[in-house]
């Protein structure tokens, strides 16, 4: 996994939603709402947050500086059509 792919995952909505729910589970553990099964509960909350968040769109990581003017125009046209 490249550094760019790792950063895209870490900042993705799916990971952020899972992390927020997992932190809420840890908070529930520290204030005494859940007991000895805190670890599977926190992991389950992360999984729920990750799976319940819809996919954004896949990023095209193949774009590089080798694009010609015509290819850039084509990519921009495709982007505008998707919007």
Buried (B, 14 or more C-beta within 10 A) or exposed (E): EEEEEEEBEEEBEBBBBBBEBBBEBBEBBEEEEBEEEBEEBBEBBBEBBBEEBEEEEEEEEEEEEEEEEEEEEEEEEEEEEEE
